[in-house]
Amino acid sequence: MLTNQPQFSSGQITDTDRLITKAVAARLLSVSTRTLDRLCSKDLIQKLHVGGSVRFRMSDVQKIIQQGV
């Protein structure tokens, strides 16, 4: 059976596991993409390289929002 979302053996991935683009992450955090780069260089958020693109975990963005960093 085909679904729109990938599945793991433990079940479907959740929205917090979703990978988002730098632009989306910056918009959610209400910062510029350059500020997001600075947060990465200070190890406040981890960026992931997927192919030639940079992605961020939604859960990491949500943690920053909750912590008010």
C-alpha positions in Angstrom: 0.0 0.0 0.0 1.4 3.4 -1.0 1.1 6.4 1.2 2.1 10.0 0.9 4.3 9.9 3.9 7.3 7.5 4.4 7.0 4.9 7.1 9.5 3.3 9.4 9.2 0.0 11.1 8.1 1.9 14.3 5.3 3.7 12.5 4.8 6.8 10.5 7.1 9.8 11.0 5.5 12.7 12.8 5.5 16.4 11.9 8.3 17.0 14.4 10.5 14.6 12.5 9.9 16.5 9.2 12.8 18.1 7.5 12.3 21.7 6.4 14.2 24.1 4.2 16.4 26.9 5.5 13.8 29.5 4.3 11.0 27.8 6.2 13.0 27.4 9.4 14.0 31.1 9.3 10.5 32.1 8.8 9.2 30.0 11.7 11.9 31.4 13.9 11.2 35.0 12.7 14.9 35.5 11.7 16.8 35.9 8.5 18.6 33.0 6.8 21.9 34.6 7.8 20.9 34.6 11.4 20.0 31.0 11.1 23.5 30.4 9.7 24.9 32.1 12.8 22.7 29.8 15.1 24.2 26.8 13.3 27.8 28.1 13.7 27.1 28.5 17.5 25.7 24.9 17.6 22.3 26.1 18.7 20.7 24.2 15.8 21.9 21.4 13.6 21.7 21.6 9.9 21.5 18.5 7.8 22.8 18.1 4.3 20.5 16.2 2.0 22.0 15.9 -1.4 23.1 19.4 -2.2 20.5 21.0 0.0 20.5 22.1 3.7 17.5 21.0 5.8 16.5 21.4 9.4 14.5 19.2 11.7 11.2 20.6 12.7 11.7 19.3 16.2 14.9 21.4 16.5 13.1 24.5 15.3 10.3 23.9 17.8 12.8 23.5 20.7 14.4 26.9 19.8 10.9 28.5 19.8 10.1 27.0 23.2 13.4 28.0 24.7 13.2 31.5 23.3 16.7 31.5 21.9 
